[in-house]
């Protein structure tokens, strides 16, 4: 059945390093409040196991933990339980490698890493096909880049390359909040209503 | 052909009034910088004709115009042309009725209004079916609510009700930035790659 996702073990990571800046240089980007909220809510909607926020910068880790803590402890926790349920999915880690380790620790399998690239390559796989592959019971870790995207080296190291998201135009500058939502929906959205 | 969108005339409106607050009361919500950027970029990606920002509050209209102006005039325009191309789609209007009028003025046809509701009703239509209907050459205006969603009265006045977005869980609290991206992709995304 196309809408049976019971065997899916998908986690996501929002990568703040290594990413590119406007000039194509590798940088560590800043954590954004709304990225955490939006991706957590999308992750919760689509049954994602864990949402890793990957940044090696200590002050950015502290900022991320402060945002999460605000909604998962004390007053915020009771004021808005929906936000709590979403933000509880987040784990702050230094690097993508630490997210991989954490998935290993949870399910004793090394997750396969998946990136979306703005460019189609020989190795790109379509969303429809990957939607099927995701059901094979193995853990997968989907990487989303911040700033101007994940560095080429990290992209090359990934196990899977999803094809770009095509709209109806040549314009290809979706926000990470929009792109991640679309990708989760293409991979895990119920097509036949609820 | 499923991927032929040449006859589609779709506009979107981000509704700041009348929307609901946490307690179900009708309010006018504040304009958010990132809503404008994200929805404009998604709109540009999916070939949306105009992105209306509807708020009757003069200070909020000024804020919206300031954000748009920053990226479509002077320094911002040349610093980041991608943002300019997206934000140029925005028109600030008082009410949804003014957005309807503006579409009329452009194409001499009254657009049909479309809402997404978190609840499925007898009148709800599936995304797949509406994807086909959208090709009929008529103008459509898709309404997205801010805060806790568009007021019941405005929902009832709409011509079309899209079914809710179903993920894989019962959690149903996507951000408007994520939900609007998913809806545009379901209605207009190219399924067969580019």
Interface residues (C-beta under 8 A of the other chain):
Chain A: X5 X8 X34 X37 X38 X41 X42 X44 X45 X46 X47 X82 X85 X86 X120 X126 X128 X163 X164 X165 X166 X167 X168 X169 X171 X172 X173 X174 X175 X177 X178 X179 X180 X181 X182 X184 X185 X186 X188 X189 X190 X191 X193 X194
Chain B: X5 X8 X34 X37 X38 X41 X42 X44 X45 X46 X47 X82 X85 X86 X120 X126 X128 X163 X164 X165 X166 X167 X168 X169 X171 X172 X173 X174 X175 X177 X178 X179 X180 X181 X182 X184 X185 X186 X188 X189 X190 X191 X193 X194
